[in-house]
Amino acid sequence: MIQFRPFHNSDPPLIAKLWQAAELSRGAASSLRCDAFETLNYAQPYFDRNGLILAVDDDENVVGLVHAGFGRNDTETGLMLESGVICMILVHPNHRRRGLGRELVTRAEEYMKHRGATNIFAGPAEPLDPFYFGMYGGSQPSGFLLSDEKADHFFKALGYQPFERHAVFQRDISQPNDPTNMRLVSIRRKMQLAIAHQREEMSWWWITRFGRLDSVRFQLVPKDRGEAVAEVTVLGLDLYLEKWQERAIGLTDLRVEEDERRKGYGQTLLIEVCRRMREEMVTRVEAHASETNAGALAVLQSAGFKREDTGVVYLKVNEETTDIDPDKETVEIASDTGTKVQEFVSPKNGKSELADGTTIHYDE
């Protein structure tokens, strides 16, 4: 008989065992020790054991789990309880097709509603990515990956619809075959790669996620010591060494100064970072971009990246999703360069305008 209960301090070894047995796809780190779960999940200041719900058999084996949480507020100083997210769902292969996953999701939804959530998502992605940073998704959580083939059908069957999609790109840098053209040659003559401090003001939210991983920030700066025109954060993906069988790093938070865009600086920065990482014996680089961010998609492809996977964030669509009009709704997209408003067209109509930005907030 299966029983459901919240997380106990003695559970990490059992959870690590379930993680390994769950047969997750390329986007999940493997052979993880308990300290990885502790550092990236349980040690978070906002971790709530009631949000990590376990399914346990008569022998006290953990045969399933669901982990629900909440994203950040606009100032990155605390949680935003209005929107909850299912960050992970696992069921042991021997216990599938018995309704166990459905029951776990139902209990997670009840937990989030009890905490005040009026919108419920499935698949962690900025700003709703409190857990599994560096463990699932690769360079950053970007929803549930389509390479985990069962996830898409599972959530759609439970009343969830795709809300936004993220392209997962990778580049093999084991060989020095970097893209080149006359513009790139010209930029290299006047620009250089520099290591910079991380954000001048590291927020509470940034520290809880990036602060737990090895990271460094690179800038593209003029050789005459002018201001940086572009910058990007490099994350170590050491937890993926066993799964990918090669050294890899992730790129995230790529920024190009607004008045310096469309000049090749973003492309140059990515290529130069790949060159530097090759010298450090790194052989693979990963980066993600929203499918609606045409600029990011173009610059990654121009720097030699190829699409490897797709991450999908799902939204629970039912009578209780009161903040989102079933036909059309405006969403406020807050990014580092400012705030803008876009239209979101419900997937119920057969199409969806995805949020082009990093922070999704519904106007109340």
NUBA-226483 format. One record per residue (C-alpha): residue in one letter; chain; residue number from 1; x, y, z. Coordinates in nm, 4 decimals. Last residue first. Example, Ala and Ser with C-alpha at 12.3 -4.5 7.8 and 13.67 -1.06 7.14 Angstrom:
<sites>
[S A 2 [1.3670 -0.1060 0.7140]] [A A 1 [1.2300 -0.4500 0.7800]] 
</sites>
This chain:
<sites>
[E A 364 [-0.3672 4.1827 -1.0655]] [D A 363 [-0.1365 4.2065 -1.3635]] [Y A 362 [0.0275 3.8715 -1.4147]] [H A 361 [0.4022 3.8525 -1.3723]] [I A 360 [0.6529 3.6669 -1.5903]] [T A 359 [1.0222 3.7447 -1.5510]] [T A 358 [1.2770 3.6401 -1.8105]] [G A 357 [1.1649 3.7833 -2.1353]] [D A 356 [0.9676 3.7036 -2.4460]] [A A 355 [0.6590 3.5389 -2.2956]] [L A 354 [0.5127 3.3038 -2.5504]] [E A 353 [0.2281 3.3855 -2.7855]] [S A 352 [0.0313 3.0651 -2.7937]] [K A 351 [-0.1660 2.8925 -3.0655]] [G A 350 [-0.4469 2.6421 -3.0942]] [N A 349 [-0.7172 2.8540 -2.9381]] [K A 348 [-0.6866 2.6683 -2.6075]] [P A 347 [-0.3164 2.7510 -2.6276]] [S A 346 [-0.4228 3.0888 -2.4833]] [V A 345 [-0.2960 3.4008 -2.6538]] [F A 344 [-0.0628 3.6058 -2.4363]] [E A 343 [-0.0249 3.9670 -2.5357]] [Q A 342 [0.2886 4.1562 -2.4452]] [V A 341 [0.3716 4.4327 -2.1980]] [K A 340 [0.7169 4.5780 -2.1448]] [T A 339 [0.9465 4.6297 -1.8529]] [G A 338 [1.3087 4.7391 -1.8582]] [T A 337 [1.6537 4.6278 -1.9670]] [D A 336 [1.7012 4.3728 -1.6908]] [S A 335 [1.3692 4.2165 -1.7782]] [A A 334 [1.0118 4.2437 -1.6562]] [I A 333 [0.7477 4.0962 -1.8807]] [E A 332 [0.3991 4.2029 -1.7815]] [V A 331 [0.1363 3.9738 -1.9210]] [T A 330 [-0.1677 4.0764 -2.1154]] [E A 329 [-0.4404 3.8192 -2.1523]] [K A 328 [-0.6302 3.6677 -2.4409]] [D A 327 [-0.8805 3.3901 -2.4974]] [P A 326 [-0.9160 3.2048 -2.1664]] [D A 325 [-0.8485 3.5282 -1.9727]] [I A 324 [-0.5758 3.4655 -1.7170]] [D A 323 [-0.6026 3.5735 -1.3530]] [T A 322 [-0.8931 3.3431 -1.2701]] [T A 321 [-0.7243 3.0104 -1.3300]] [E A 320 [-0.9795 2.8398 -1.1033]] [E A 319 [-1.2079 2.7266 -1.3847]] [N A 318 [-0.9295 2.5322 -1.5472]] [V A 317 [-0.5983 2.5747 -1.7283]] [K A 316 [-0.2910 2.4651 -1.5335]] [L A 315 [-0.0006 2.6292 -1.7136]] [Y A 314 [0.2881 2.4355 -1.8658]] [V A 313 [0.6498 2.5427 -1.9156]] [V A 312 [0.8195 2.3595 -2.2012]] [G A 311 [1.1896 2.2975 -2.2597]] [T A 310 [1.3138 2.2019 -2.6045]] [D A 309 [1.6203 1.9996 -2.7019]] [E A 308 [1.9479 2.0004 -2.8945]] [R A 307 [1.9412 2.3057 -3.1186]] [K A 306 [2.2784 2.3862 -3.2679]] [F A 305 [2.5252 2.6533 -3.1581]] [G A 304 [2.7847 2.7882 -3.4024]] [A A 303 [2.8019 3.1513 -3.2919]] [S A 302 [2.5493 3.2574 -3.5573]] [Q A 301 [2.3030 3.0064 -3.4137]] [L A 300 [2.3359 3.1574 -3.0680]] [V A 299 [2.3026 3.5112 -3.2043]] [A A 298 [1.9884 3.4258 -3.4002]] [L A 297 [1.8053 3.2549 -3.1142]] [A A 296 [1.8895 3.5415 -2.8787]] [G A 295 [1.7594 3.8014 -3.1228]] [A A 294 [1.4430 3.6089 -3.2037]] [N A 293 [1.3409 3.5878 -2.8391]] [T A 292 [1.0046 3.4193 -2.8958]] [E A 291 [1.1441 3.0677 -2.8654]] [S A 290 [1.2975 3.1647 -2.5322]] [A A 289 [1.6701 3.1013 -2.5268]] [H A 288 [1.8973 2.8421 -2.3666]] [A A 287 [2.2747 2.7907 -2.3674]] [E A 286 [2.5039 2.4875 -2.3584]] [V A 285 [2.8784 2.4537 -2.4182]] [R A 284 [3.0685 2.1300 -2.4789]] [T A 283 [3.4392 2.0345 -2.4896]] [V A 282 [3.5922 2.2125 -2.1905]] [M A 281 [3.9674 2.1528 -2.1721]] [E A 280 [4.0395 2.4966 -2.0198]] [E A 279 [4.1782 2.6190 -2.3537]] [R A 278 [3.8452 2.5199 -2.5063]] [M A 277 [3.6768 2.7429 -2.2480]] [R A 276 [3.8679 3.0464 -2.3766]] [R A 275 [3.7724 2.9757 -2.7373]] [C A 274 [3.4081 2.9237 -2.6383]] [V A 273 [3.4145 3.2550 -2.4518]] [E A 272 [3.5542 3.4233 -2.7638]] [I A 271 [3.2777 3.2792 -2.9812]] [L A 270 [3.0045 3.3874 -2.7397]] [L A 269 [3.1469 3.7391 -2.7090]] [T A 268 [3.1832 3.7776 -3.0851]] [Q A 267 [2.8223 3.6782 -3.1477]] [G A 266 [2.6981 3.9244 -2.8871]] [Y A 265 [2.9203 4.1988 -3.0271]] [G A 264 [2.8099 4.1517 -3.3882]] [K A 263 [2.6817 4.5069 -3.4372]] [R A 262 [2.3089 4.4370 -3.4066]] [R A 261 [2.3097 4.5720 -3.0500]] [E A 260 [2.5467 4.8380 -2.9197]] [D A 259 [2.2863 5.0999 -2.8198]] [E A 258 [2.1060 4.8465 -2.6017]] [E A 257 [2.4157 4.7153 -2.4291]] [V A 256 [2.4389 4.3420 -2.4939]] [R A 255 [2.3426 4.0955 -2.2229]] [L A 254 [2.3702 3.7184 -2.1970]] [D A 253 [2.2251 3.5934 -1.8669]] [T A 252 [2.3252 3.2321 -1.9211]] [L A 251 [2.6011 3.0187 -2.0670]] [G A 250 [2.6527 2.6644 -1.9432]] [I A 249 [2.9742 2.4664 -1.9137]] [A A 248 [3.0654 2.1142 -2.0146]] [R A 247 [3.3377 1.8602 -1.9527]] [E A 246 [3.2590 1.5300 -2.1209]] [Q A 245 [3.0848 1.1998 -2.0508]] [W A 244 [2.7411 1.3588 -2.0899]] [K A 243 [2.5687 1.1791 -1.8016]] [E A 242 [2.8691 1.1352 -1.5696]] [L A 241 [3.0035 1.4862 -1.6285]] [Y A 240 [2.6626 1.6456 -1.5836]] [L A 239 [2.7162 1.7454 -1.2196]] [D A 238 [3.0238 1.9414 -1.3300]] [L A 237 [2.8130 2.1896 -1.5214]] [G A 236 [3.0190 2.4994 -1.4373]] [L A 235 [2.8330 2.8192 -1.5118]] [V A 234 [2.9511 3.1006 -1.7404]] [T A 233 [2.7734 3.4361 -1.7134]] [V A 232 [2.7581 3.6686 -2.0148]] [E A 231 [2.8624 4.0231 -2.1018]] [A A 230 [2.8404 4.2731 -2.3865]] [V A 229 [2.9546 4.6281 -2.4686]] [A A 228 [3.1872 4.6713 -2.1710]] [E A 227 [3.2931 5.0309 -2.1055]] [G A 226 [3.6172 5.1672 -2.2477]] [R A 225 [3.9624 5.0404 -2.1662]] [D A 224 [4.1335 5.1131 -2.5022]] [K A 223 [4.1132 4.7421 -2.5807]] [P A 222 [3.7356 4.7752 -2.5872]] [V A 221 [3.5478 4.5329 -2.3601]] [L A 220 [3.3631 4.2055 -2.4163]] [Q A 219 [3.2749 4.0826 -2.0706]] [F A 218 [3.2930 3.7448 -1.9015]] [R A 217 [3.1221 3.6524 -1.5758]] [V A 216 [3.2310 3.3552 -1.3680]] [S A 215 [3.0309 3.0794 -1.2021]] [D A 214 [3.0749 2.7818 -0.9740]] [L A 213 [2.7317 2.6960 -0.8369]] [R A 212 [2.5521 2.7725 -0.5101]] [G A 211 [2.5587 3.1488 -0.5621]] [F A 210 [2.3831 3.1086 -0.8957]] [R A 209 [2.0684 2.9851 -0.7212]] [T A 208 [2.0190 3.1281 -0.3715]] [I A 207 [2.2575 3.4145 -0.4494]] [W A 206 [2.0560 3.5374 -0.7453]] [W A 205 [1.7333 3.5372 -0.5427]] [W A 204 [1.8875 3.7413 -0.2615]] [S A 203 [2.0111 3.9906 -0.5165]] [M A 202 [2.3700 4.0414 -0.6268]] [E A 201 [2.4182 4.4152 -0.6730]] [E A 200 [2.7289 4.4724 -0.8836]] [R A 199 [2.6410 4.1666 -1.0856]] [Q A 198 [2.9314 3.9272 -1.1047]] [H A 197 [3.2819 4.0631 -1.1156]] [A A 196 [3.4430 4.0672 -1.4543]] [I A 195 [3.6783 3.8506 -1.6569]] [A A 194 [3.7796 4.0201 -1.9802]] [L A 193 [3.7609 3.9280 -2.3481]] [Q A 192 [3.9050 4.1792 -2.5918]] [M A 191 [3.7787 4.4274 -2.8482]] [K A 190 [3.9464 4.6402 -3.1186]] [R A 189 [4.1078 4.3812 -3.3437]] [R A 188 [3.8542 4.1148 -3.2478]] [I A 187 [3.5739 4.3370 -3.3799]] [S A 186 [3.7388 4.3659 -3.7222]] [V A 185 [3.7877 3.9905 -3.7485]] [L A 184 [3.4246 3.9375 -3.6501]] [R A 183 [3.3116 4.1798 -3.9213]] [M A 182 [3.5278 4.0098 -4.1830]] [N A 181 [3.3865 3.6648 -4.1117]] [T A 180 [3.4517 3.3786 -3.8722]] [P A 179 [3.2706 3.0872 -3.7124]] [D A 178 [3.4876 2.8795 -3.4763]] [N A 177 [3.6185 2.5440 -3.5967]] [P A 176 [3.8797 2.4834 -3.3278]] [Q A 175 [3.7711 2.1254 -3.2377]] [S A 174 [3.6384 2.0120 -2.8986]] [I A 173 [3.3958 2.3041 -2.9031]] [D A 172 [3.0760 2.1027 -2.9533]] [R A 171 [2.7944 2.3554 -2.9259]] [Q A 170 [2.4630 2.3170 -2.7498]] [F A 169 [2.1269 2.4889 -2.7744]] [V A 168 [1.8091 2.4345 -2.5717]] [A A 167 [1.5135 2.6285 -2.7127]] [H A 166 [1.2588 2.7439 -2.4564]] [R A 165 [0.8825 2.7146 -2.4832]] [E A 164 [0.6075 2.9038 -2.3042]] [F A 163 [0.2566 2.8322 -2.1785]] [P A 162 [0.1987 2.4750 -2.2927]] [Q A 161 [-0.1354 2.3527 -2.1517]] [Y A 160 [-0.2091 2.1716 -1.8276]] [G A 159 [-0.5352 1.9866 -1.7634]] [L A 158 [-0.3995 1.6616 -1.6223]] [A A 157 [-0.3784 1.4861 -1.9592]] [K A 156 [-0.1652 1.7758 -2.0877]] [F A 155 [0.0709 1.7186 -1.7967]] [F A 154 [0.1281 1.3516 -1.8722]] [H A 153 [0.1474 1.3883 -2.2507]] [D A 152 [0.4312 1.6403 -2.2226]] [A A 151 [0.6151 1.4593 -1.9418]] [K A 150 [0.6325 1.1160 -2.1048]] [E A 149 [0.8981 1.2098 -2.3606]] [D A 148 [1.1624 1.3415 -2.1266]] [S A 147 [1.3412 1.4680 -2.4393]] [L A 146 [1.0606 1.7239 -2.4489]] [L A 145 [1.2241 1.8895 -2.1493]] [F A 144 [1.0202 2.0115 -1.8533]] [G A 143 [1.0545 2.3844 -1.8022]] [S A 142 [1.3641 2.5896 -1.8742]] [P A 141 [1.5862 2.5282 -1.5708]] [Q A 140 [1.9346 2.6629 -1.6454]] [S A 139 [2.2597 2.5497 -1.8087]] [G A 138 [2.1367 2.1915 -1.8150]] [G A 137 [1.7651 2.1441 -1.7561]] [Y A 136 [1.7838 1.9504 -1.4323]] [M A 135 [2.0589 1.9434 -1.1700]] [G A 134 [2.2225 2.2862 -1.2024]] [F A 133 [1.9167 2.4663 -1.0642]] [Y A 132 [1.6998 2.1891 -0.9226]] [F A 131 [1.4853 2.4281 -0.7132]] [P A 130 [1.3375 2.7787 -0.7042]] [D A 129 [1.2691 2.8140 -1.0777]] [L A 128 [0.9614 3.0337 -1.1234]] [P A 127 [1.1367 3.3490 -1.2450]] [E A 126 [1.2926 3.1945 -1.4505]] [A A 125 [1.1864 2.8444 -1.5496]] [P A 124 [1.0590 2.5451 -1.3530]] [G A 123 [0.8172 2.3092 -1.5278]] [A A 122 [0.4546 2.2886 -1.4237]] [F A 121 [0.2612 2.6056 -1.3527]] [I A 120 [-0.0173 2.6924 -1.1107]] [N A 119 [-0.1832 3.0326 -1.0973]] [T A 118 [-0.3915 3.1285 -0.7924]] [A A 117 [-0.1280 3.0268 -0.5389]] [G A 116 [-0.1998 3.1213 -0.1764]] [R A 115 [-0.0085 2.8710 0.0364]] [H A 114 [-0.3123 2.6410 0.0448]] [K A 113 [-0.3306 2.6641 -0.3333]] [M A 112 [0.0309 2.5477 -0.3569]] [Y A 111 [-0.0275 2.2508 -0.1249]] [E A 110 [-0.3472 2.1487 -0.3041]] [E A 109 [-0.1644 2.1582 -0.6374]] [A A 108 [0.1111 1.9377 -0.4957]] [R A 107 [-0.1481 1.6887 -0.3699]] [T A 106 [-0.3087 1.6705 -0.7134]] [V A 105 [0.0325 1.6297 -0.8773]] [L A 104 [0.1153 1.3360 -0.6502]] [E A 103 [-0.2207 1.1737 -0.7162]] [R A 102 [-0.1725 1.2002 -1.0933]] [G A 101 [0.1757 1.0519 -1.0684]] [L A 100 [0.0489 0.7545 -0.8698]] [G A 99 [-0.2391 0.6777 -1.1041]] [R A 98 [-0.1238 0.3203 -1.1577]] [R A 97 [0.0441 0.3622 -1.4958]] [R A 96 [0.3892 0.3776 -1.3336]] [H A 95 [0.4990 0.1914 -1.0213]] [N A 94 [0.7805 -0.0254 -1.1577]] [P A 93 [0.9287 0.2702 -1.3485]] [H A 92 [0.9673 0.4681 -1.0215]] [V A 91 [0.7686 0.7905 -1.0356]] [L A 90 [0.9287 1.1348 -1.0418]] [I A 89 [0.7762 1.4831 -1.0630]] [M A 88 [0.9917 1.7943 -1.0340]] [C A 87 [0.9565 2.1721 -1.0189]] [I A 86 [0.5792 2.1958 -0.9965]] [V A 85 [0.5273 2.5705 -0.9884]] [G A 84 [0.3259 2.8132 -0.7794]] [S A 83 [0.2204 3.1645 -0.8714]] [E A 82 [0.0530 3.3957 -0.6170]] [L A 81 [0.3187 3.3068 -0.3584]] [M A 80 [0.5809 3.5428 -0.4976]] [L A 79 [0.8893 3.4646 -0.2900]] [G A 78 [1.1414 3.7109 -0.1532]] [T A 77 [1.3950 3.9831 -0.2311]] [E A 76 [1.4173 3.9477 -0.6092]] [T A 75 [1.2514 4.2903 -0.6498]] [D A 74 [0.9782 4.1572 -0.8792]] [N A 73 [0.8921 3.8659 -0.6513]] [R A 72 [1.0534 3.5280 -0.6840]] [G A 71 [0.9125 3.1917 -0.7781]] [F A 70 [0.7210 2.9352 -0.5776]] [G A 69 [0.7563 2.5701 -0.4891]] [A A 68 [0.6365 2.2199 -0.5625]] [H A 67 [0.8321 1.8953 -0.5523]] [V A 66 [0.6589 1.5719 -0.6489]] [L A 65 [0.7793 1.2309 -0.5464]] [G A 64 [0.7485 0.8638 -0.6276]] [V A 63 [0.8648 0.5187 -0.5220]] [V A 62 [1.0396 0.6153 -0.1976]] [N A 61 [1.1044 0.2810 -0.0275]] [E A 60 [0.9658 0.2547 0.3245]] [D A 59 [0.9058 -0.1214 0.2866]] [D A 58 [0.5282 -0.0714 0.2724]] [D A 57 [0.5648 0.1754 -0.0144]] [V A 56 [0.6350 0.5498 0.0055]] [A A 55 [0.5046 0.8313 -0.2155]] [L A 54 [0.6823 1.1540 -0.1257]] [I A 53 [0.5651 1.5156 -0.1186]] [L A 52 [0.8235 1.7937 -0.1273]] [G A 51 [0.6141 2.1068 -0.0667]] [N A 50 [0.5545 2.0121 0.2959]] [R A 49 [0.9313 2.0112 0.3524]] [D A 48 [0.9417 2.3808 0.2765]] [F A 47 [1.2651 2.5103 0.1220]] [Y A 46 [1.2660 2.8930 0.1226]] [P A 45 [1.6137 2.9344 0.2718]] [Q A 44 [1.7526 2.6800 0.0230]] [A A 43 [1.9451 2.4050 0.1987]] [Y A 42 [1.7041 2.1337 0.0802]] [N A 41 [1.7375 2.2101 -0.2893]] [L A 40 [2.0762 2.2932 -0.4431]] [T A 39 [2.3077 2.2103 -0.1543]] [E A 38 [2.1152 1.9151 -0.0100]] [F A 37 [2.0349 1.7567 -0.3449]] [A A 36 [2.4012 1.7796 -0.4444]] [D A 35 [2.5091 1.6530 -0.0998]] [C A 34 [2.3041 1.3369 -0.1465]] [R A 33 [2.5212 1.2172 -0.4312]] [L A 32 [2.4163 1.2365 -0.7925]] [S A 31 [2.4789 0.9505 -1.0323]] [S A 30 [2.2994 1.1437 -1.3058]] [A A 29 [2.2357 1.5035 -1.4093]] [A A 28 [1.9071 1.5538 -1.5905]] [G A 27 [1.8838 1.7101 -1.9361]] [R A 26 [1.9876 1.3966 -2.1243]] [S A 25 [1.6681 1.2181 -2.0214]] [L A 24 [1.5412 1.0866 -1.6892]] [E A 23 [1.5405 0.7117 -1.6300]] [A A 22 [1.3630 0.7276 -1.2911]] [A A 21 [1.6056 0.4852 -1.1248]] [Q A 20 [1.8771 0.7453 -1.0613]] [W A 19 [1.6326 0.9961 -0.9183]] [L A 18 [1.4733 0.7224 -0.7053]] [K A 17 [1.8104 0.6392 -0.5475]] [A A 16 [1.8836 1.0065 -0.4820]] [I A 15 [1.5425 1.0349 -0.3159]] [L A 14 [1.6132 0.7368 -0.0916]] [P A 13 [1.9524 0.8770 0.0107]] [P A 12 [1.7935 1.2201 0.0793]] [D A 11 [1.5020 1.0842 0.2916]] [S A 10 [1.6390 1.0827 0.6487]] [N A 9 [1.5557 1.4498 0.7055]] [H A 8 [1.1909 1.3781 0.6283]] [F A 7 [0.9958 1.5149 0.3297]] [P A 6 [0.6173 1.5211 0.3409]] [R A 5 [0.3957 1.2108 0.3361]] [F A 4 [0.2009 0.9915 0.0998]] [Q A 3 [0.1363 0.6226 0.1588]] [I A 2 [0.1319 0.3436 -0.0968]] [M A 1 [0.0000 0.0000 0.0000]] 
</sites>
